[in-house]
Amino acid sequence: MKIKRKIIEIDDELCNGCGQCVTGCAEAALQIIDGKARLVAEKFCDGLGACLGECPTGALKIIEREADDFDEKAVEEFIKAKEEQSRAAASIPCGCPSGKLQSFPAQTPCQAANQPQAMSGKSASALCHWPVQIRLVPASAPFLEKSDLLIVADCAPIAYPDFHQDFIQGRVVMMGCPKFDDRESYIAKFTEIFSTRAIKSITSVIMEVPCCASMRSIISEALQRSGRDIKQQEFVISARGEILT
């Protein structure tokens, strides 16, 4: 039933798709769709505006108009369904070759020096495992145990020229896009990893663009759900490949 009440309104021109409002909405009424924040359903929005302070561009505001009445029970069912969907997606094994777990033994200095890359003056790969995509790395992967974890927004290695030597060396890397991939599935995956594996440290590398900032909240939420306190550090890379922080 439609009634006149307060509800969120999104300015498409101001919205940059950063996803921070999604984090601020406890009712899961907002999602990033086609690069913009969208109201999933009117009945999921309580109209209180908790998401307003999360938006860095001022794209959100509360207006009063005819809308479906807020349905708290529907919100609970929607959130539960999303969580179950994320858990199911995380547990589905991937049959493609890209999902095959591999660990690469560390090379001796002599072996590294005799690699074709080194002999031609180029740097060798520092990657010690496969796969690297967040969606493809299971929490049961043996290379995660007692690892220094590197969580990377996938544009960063393209922007930063010495990424292997400065960041991957000695770390287990998991990478993905916090803007276009499913946020809840990322949280579920990291929550399981933090809860079940003895992660020694977390290093995150994101880009300076606002949408990358949601990786920060994804890690924070996963740590909170897991109840773990793991040492963290974050690096922000500019579009020109400079370390900003």
C-alpha positions in Angstrom: 0.0 0.0 0.0 1.3 3.4 -1.0 1.3 6.2 1.6 2.9 9.6 1.7 6.1 9.3 3.7 9.8 10.1 3.7 12.1 8.1 1.4 15.5 8.3 -0.1 16.1 10.0 -3.5 19.3 9.5 -5.5 20.7 12.1 -7.9 22.3 10.1 -10.8 24.4 13.0 -11.9 26.1 13.3 -8.5 26.4 9.6 -7.8 29.8 8.2 -8.6 29.0 4.6 -7.7 31.4 4.4 -4.8 29.1 2.1 -2.8 29.6 3.8 0.6 25.9 4.4 1.0 25.3 0.6 0.6 27.4 0.1 3.7 25.5 2.8 5.6 22.1 1.2 4.9 21.3 -1.4 7.5 18.2 -2.5 5.6 20.1 -3.3 2.4 17.8 -1.1 0.5 20.6 0.3 -1.7 22.7 -1.5 -4.2 25.2 -0.5 -6.9 23.6 -1.3 -10.3 25.3 -0.4 -13.6 27.7 1.8 -11.7 25.1 3.8 -9.8 23.3 3.6 -6.4 19.8 2.3 -6.8 16.9 1.8 -4.4 16.2 -1.9 -4.5 12.5 -1.5 -3.4 10.6 1.3 -1.7 9.4 -1.1 1.1 13.0 -1.6 2.2 13.8 2.0 2.9 12.8 3.3 6.3 13.3 6.9 5.3 15.5 7.7 8.3 18.5 8.7 6.2 21.3 6.8 7.9 23.0 6.5 4.5 23.2 10.3 3.9 26.4 10.8 5.9 28.2 8.1 3.9 27.8 9.7 0.5 30.9 11.8 -0.4 29.2 13.6 -3.3 25.8 14.6 -1.7 23.9 12.5 -4.2 21.4 11.3 -1.5 18.6 13.2 0.1 15.4 12.4 2.0 12.2 13.6 0.3 8.5 13.1 1.0 6.4 11.4 -1.6 3.9 8.6 -2.3 5.7 5.3 -1.8 5.2 1.8 -0.6 5.0 1.6 3.2 8.2 0.4 5.0 8.0 -3.4 5.6 10.4 -4.5 8.4 9.6 -8.2 7.9 10.3 -8.0 4.2 13.7 -6.4 5.0 14.6 -9.2 7.4 13.6 -11.8 4.7 15.6 -10.0 2.0 18.7 -9.7 4.1 18.5 -13.4 5.1 18.1 -14.4 1.5 21.1 -12.4 0.4 23.2 -13.9 3.1 22.2 -17.5 2.1 22.9 -16.7 -1.5 26.3 -15.4 -0.7 27.2 -18.4 1.4 26.0 -20.7 -1.4 28.0 -18.8 -4.0 31.1 -19.0 -1.9 30.8 -22.8 -1.4 30.3 -23.7 -5.1 33.5 -25.2 -6.4 34.8 -23.9 -9.7 35.5 -26.6 -12.3 37.5 -24.4 -14.7 41.3 -24.5 -14.7 41.5 -21.0 -13.3 40.0 -22.4 -10.0 42.7 -25.1 -9.5 44.7 -24.4 -6.4 48.4 -24.1 -6.9 51.3 -23.1 -4.7 54.7 -22.1 -6.2 57.8 -22.9 -4.1 60.0 -20.0 -3.3 63.0 -19.8 -5.6 66.6 -19.7 -4.4 68.6 -16.6 -5.4 70.5 -18.8 -7.9 67.2 -20.0 -9.5 65.8 -16.5 -9.6 69.0 -15.2 -11.3 68.7 -17.8 -14.0 65.2 -17.1 -14.9 64.7 -15.6 -18.5 63.3 -12.4 -17.0 66.3 -11.9 -14.7 68.8 -12.7 -17.4 67.2 -10.0 -19.6 67.3 -7.5 -16.8 63.6 -7.8 -16.0 62.0 -8.5 -12.6 60.7 -12.0 -12.0 57.1 -12.7 -10.7 56.7 -12.7 -7.0 53.4 -14.6 -7.1 53.5 -17.7 -4.9 50.0 -19.2 -5.5 47.0 -19.5 -7.8 44.2 -18.4 -8.1 44.2 -14.8 -7.0 40.7 -13.6 -7.6 38.7 -13.2 -4.3 35.8 -15.2 -5.7 38.0 -18.1 -6.7 40.2 -18.5 -3.6 38.4 -20.8 -1.0 38.9 -20.3 2.7 40.3 -23.8 2.8 43.2 -22.9 0.5 46.4 -24.2 2.2 48.4 -21.1 1.2 46.2 -18.9 3.4 47.2 -20.5 6.7 49.6 -18.3 8.7 49.9 -15.9 5.7 50.4 -12.2 5.4 47.4 -11.4 3.3 47.4 -8.8 0.5 43.9 -7.6 -0.5 44.1 -5.7 -3.8 41.6 -3.6 -5.8 42.3 -5.0 -9.3 43.2 -1.7 -11.0 46.1 -1.1 -8.6 48.7 -3.5 -10.2 48.0 -1.8 -13.5 48.7 1.6 -12.1 51.7 0.8 -9.9 54.7 -0.3 -12.0 56.6 -2.2 -9.3 53.7 -4.0 -7.8 55.2 -7.5 -7.6 58.4 -6.4 -5.9 56.9 -3.8 -3.6 53.7 -5.5 -2.6 53.3 -9.2 -3.6 56.7 -10.4 -2.4 56.2 -12.6 0.7 52.4 -12.2 0.7 49.3 -14.1 -0.4 47.3 -12.0 -2.7 43.6 -11.8 -3.3 42.2 -9.3 -5.7 38.9 -8.0 -7.0 36.7 -5.0 -7.8 34.8 -3.6 -4.8 32.6 -1.6 -7.2 31.4 -4.2 -9.7 31.6 -7.4 -7.7 29.1 -8.4 -5.0 30.0 -6.8 -1.7 28.1 -9.3 0.5 29.9 -12.2 -1.0 33.3 -10.5 -0.4 32.3 -10.0 3.2 31.2 -13.6 3.6 34.4 -14.9 2.0 36.8 -12.8 4.2 34.7 -13.5 7.3 35.2 -17.2 6.7 39.0 -16.7 6.1 39.5 -14.5 9.1 37.5 -16.9 11.3 39.2 -20.2 10.2 42.7 -19.3 9.1 45.6 -17.9 11.2 46.1 -14.7 9.2 49.1 -12.9 10.5 48.5 -9.5 8.8 46.4 -7.7 6.3 47.8 -5.3 3.7 45.2 -3.6 1.4 46.0 -1.7 -1.7 43.3 0.4 -3.3 43.1 3.2 -5.9 42.4 6.8 -5.0 39.0 6.7 -6.7 36.0 6.8 -4.3 34.6 3.4 -5.3 37.7 1.7 -4.1 37.1 3.0 -0.6 34.3 0.3 -0.1 37.1 -2.3 0.1 38.0 -0.7 3.4 34.5 -1.2 4.8 34.3 -4.8 3.4 37.5 -5.7 5.3 36.2 -3.9 8.4 32.9 -5.6 8.4 34.4 -9.1 7.8 36.8 -8.5 10.8 33.9 -7.4 13.0 31.8 -10.5 12.0 34.8 -12.8 12.6 35.7 -11.3 15.9 39.3 -11.2 15.0 41.8 -8.4 15.6 44.4 -8.6 12.8 47.2 -6.1 12.2 46.3 -4.0 9.1 48.0 -1.5 6.8 46.5 0.3 3.8 48.1 1.9 0.7 46.3 4.2 -1.7 47.6 4.4 -5.3 47.0 7.4 -7.6 45.9 6.9 -11.2 49.4 7.9 -12.2 50.9 5.1 -10.1 52.1 7.1 -7.0 51.6 5.9 -3.4 49.5 8.6 -1.8 49.2 7.1 1.7 
